[in-house]
């Protein structure tokens, strides 16, 4: 069974609330709330308002992620992906969209511009030690396993 978490929401836009496209989707589509279309030139970014404000329960975050169709077809992505909305934030949910294509892209009012994923998170309590335990990987980092 899929757990449902109650999240308070204020929608100051005339657009639909963020919604799942299918029954088992992890992300909800979020729509732009614009007075007029925004034209993003190649390699330009803009802060896109949504008119949505949320109150997450403690221990949860909301991740703002790109929509795969926009990324593939139009070269639009969420610049700080995933963007994080903390449980204590009460401002408007806005999206930093970037145009990575070679052509201007027009963002229209009501257009689905990103996905929202609500997820649990842990709060860390650091334990200062002199050394860390060994693993098979050890300190192997970027590309240490090769390419094939």
C-alpha positions in Angstrom: 0.0 0.0 0.0 1.2 3.5 -0.8 1.5 5.8 2.2 -0.3 9.1 1.9 1.0 12.2 3.8 -1.2 15.2 4.4 0.4 18.4 3.2 -1.3 21.8 3.7 -1.4 23.9 0.5 -2.4 27.4 -0.6 -3.0 27.9 -4.3 -3.1 31.6 -5.3 -3.2 30.7 -9.0 -6.2 29.7 -11.0 -4.2 26.5 -12.1 -4.9 23.0 -10.8 -3.2 21.8 -7.7 0.0 19.8 -8.3 -1.1 16.3 -9.3 0.2 12.8 -10.1 -0.3 11.9 -13.7 -0.6 8.1 -13.0 -1.5 6.1 -9.9 2.1 5.1 -9.1 3.9 8.3 -10.1 6.5 9.6 -7.6 6.3 13.2 -8.8 3.4 15.6 -9.1 3.4 18.0 -12.1 3.6 21.7 -11.0 2.3 24.5 -13.3 3.7 28.0 -14.1 1.7 31.0 -12.9 2.5 33.8 -15.3 0.9 37.1 -16.1 2.4 36.8 -19.6 4.5 34.2 -21.4 8.3 34.0 -20.5 10.7 33.6 -23.4 13.9 31.8 -22.4 16.7 32.4 -24.8 19.4 29.6 -25.2 21.4 29.2 -22.0 19.2 31.7 -20.2 17.5 30.9 -16.8 14.5 32.4 -15.1 12.6 32.1 -11.8 9.1 30.8 -12.7 6.4 31.4 -10.1 3.7 28.8 -9.4 1.3 30.5 -7.0 1.6 27.5 -4.7 2.6 27.6 -1.0 3.0 24.4 1.1 3.4 23.4 4.7 5.3 20.1 4.9 5.3 18.0 8.1 8.6 17.9 10.0 10.9 15.2 8.6 9.8 15.8 5.0 11.2 17.8 2.1 9.8 18.6 -1.3 12.2 18.0 -4.2 11.7 20.1 -7.4 12.9 18.1 -10.5 12.8 18.5 -14.3 10.1 16.9 -16.4 11.7 14.4 -18.7 9.6 15.4 -21.7 10.5 19.0 -21.4 14.2 18.1 -21.1 14.2 15.8 -24.1 11.9 17.7 -26.5 12.7 21.3 -25.6 16.0 21.3 -23.6 14.3 22.8 -20.5 15.6 21.7 -17.1 15.5 22.7 -13.4 18.8 24.4 -12.9 19.4 23.4 -9.2 18.0 19.9 -9.6 16.7 18.7 -7.4 15.7 21.9 -5.7 14.8 21.4 -2.1 11.9 22.9 -0.2 12.3 22.5 3.5 9.5 21.8 5.9 9.9 25.3 7.6 9.7 27.3 4.3 6.4 29.1 3.8 7.1 31.2 0.7 5.9 30.6 -2.8 7.2 27.6 -4.6 9.2 28.9 -7.6 11.2 27.0 -10.2 14.6 27.9 -11.7 14.1 26.9 -15.3 17.0 26.9 -17.7 17.0 26.6 -21.5 19.8 24.3 -22.6 18.6 24.2 -26.2 19.8 26.2 -29.2 16.4 27.9 -29.7 14.3 30.3 -27.6 11.6 28.5 -25.6 8.3 30.0 -24.5 6.9 29.2 -21.1 3.1 29.7 -21.0 0.8 30.3 -18.0 -0.5 26.9 -16.7 2.2 24.9 -18.4 3.6 21.9 -16.4 7.2 23.0 -15.8 8.5 20.5 -13.2 7.8 17.7 -10.9 7.4 17.8 -7.1 8.5 14.8 -5.1 7.7 14.8 -1.4 10.1 12.6 0.6 11.1 11.7 4.1 14.6 12.7 5.2 16.8 12.1 8.3 18.4 14.7 10.5 22.0 14.0 11.1 23.7 13.9 14.5 27.5 14.0 13.8 29.8 11.6 15.6 33.3 12.8 15.5 35.8 9.9 15.2 39.5 9.6 14.3 39.0 7.2 11.4 36.3 5.5 9.3 35.6 1.8 8.8 37.1 0.0 5.8 35.1 -1.0 2.8 35.9 -2.8 -0.5 35.6 0.5 -2.3 37.6 2.5 0.1 38.5 6.0 -1.1 37.9 5.2 -4.8 36.1 8.1 -6.4 35.1 9.4 -9.8 35.6 6.8 -12.4 37.5 4.4 -10.2 35.5 1.3 -11.6 36.4 2.1 -15.2 34.0 2.4 -18.2 33.4 -1.2 -19.2 
